[in-house]
């Protein structure tokens, strides 16, 4: 592993490269925060994929790509006279020091990871002077599953959570019943609301049992893709269109895919 000096040298090198690109590359010179934002979102998902695949080399690469984007934003802000990368780093350093008094504040009380997690949102609220609600920091543009999970975690950090994880199943069953009632009424707006409540409750259950709902749903999507691809490929081999098969015939091939462990 590299020394601290070597790490600083590489970060300095990245800053120098950004300066050169911003001044001499026509494409880089014309970019704005708005234009690179979609690319940043893509990089975040690529990092997430690498983590899920447990690929250290890919994780390293994607961290570098994201760091480049962070430096890019800071450079654009510097040109506008708003702030520079040192300001951004200073802010996060101050924030981490404030939020960890058991490490930096001389508070030597024994602290467990659970105690820190359970009071995290209260510490953050104190940092903001109590003028900002806990949920205000959750971006509206965040994907719904991640947003629901973030809201539930923030509520938990304020002590608003199930006393026993098993209690969540009553809520899941309640929401499922309400979905069935709404569907019987055939009111689209009511159905949409109740399906949302059911999904929210299911995400809550996954969280309580230590399951990342995004990863879990991703695995189910991957499994569905494998099995449906098997269905398509085996249909084409027989010179038959998928749409020409009956549901029973498709189910039979689907079961073959399951039997093969796909």
SULVENLIN-V801337 format. One record per residue. RES is the residue in one letter. D_FIRST is the distance of its C-alpha to the first C-alpha in whole Angstrom. Layout:
BEGIN
res = (RES	RES)
d_first = (D_FIRST	D_FIRST)
END
This chain:
BEGIN
res = (X	X	X	X	X	X	X	X	X	X	X	X	X	X	X	X	X	X	X	X	X	X	X	X	X	X	X	X	X	X	X	X	X	X	X	X	X	X	X	X	X	X	X	X	X	X	X	X	X	X	X	X	X	X	X	X	X	X	X	X	X	X	X	X	X	X	X	X	X	X	X	X	X	X	X	X	X	X	X	X	X	X	X	X	X	X	X	X	X	X	X	X	X	X	X	X	X	X	X	X	X	X	X	X	X	X	X	X	X	X	X	X	X	X	X	X	X	X	X	X	X	X	X	X	X	X	X	X	X	X	X	X	X	X	X	X	X	X	X	X	X	X	X	X	X	X	X	X	X	X	X	X	X	X	X	X	X	X	X	X	X	X	X	X	X	X	X	X	X	X	X	X	X	X	X	X	X	X	X	X	X	X	X	X	X	X	X	X	X	X	X	X	X	X	X	X	X	X	X	X	X	X	X	X	X	X	X	X	X	X	X	X	X	X	X	X	X	X	X	X	X	X	X	X	X	X	X	X	X	X	X	X	X	X	X	X	X	X	X	X	X	X	X	X	X	X	X	X	X	X	X	X	X	X	X	X	X	X	X	X	X	X)
d_first = (0	4	7	10	12	10	10	13	14	13	15	18	18	19	21	23	23	25	27	28	28	31	33	33	33	36	34	32	34	37	34	35	33	36	35	31	32	33	30	27	29	28	25	25	26	24	21	23	24	21	20	23	23	19	18	14	14	17	16	13	16	18	16	16	20	21	19	21	24	23	23	26	28	27	28	32	32	32	34	37	36	35	32	28	25	25	28	26	23	25	27	24	23	27	27	24	26	29	28	27	29	28	25	26	30	30	32	31	33	31	30	29	27	31	32	30	30	34	34	32	34	37	34	33	37	38	35	37	40	42	43	41	41	39	39	39	36	36	36	39	37	35	36	38	36	33	36	38	35	34	37	37	34	35	39	37	35	39	40	42	41	43	44	43	41	44	47	45	47	50	49	48	51	53	51	52	55	55	54	57	59	58	58	62	63	61	60	57	56	56	55	52	52	52	49	47	48	47	44	43	44	42	39	39	40	37	35	37	36	32	32	31	34	32	30	34	36	33	33	37	37	35	38	41	40	39	43	44	43	44	48	48	47	49	52	52	52	55	56	57	56	54	56	59	58	59	57	58	57	53	53	54	51	48	49	48	45	44	46	43	40	40)
END
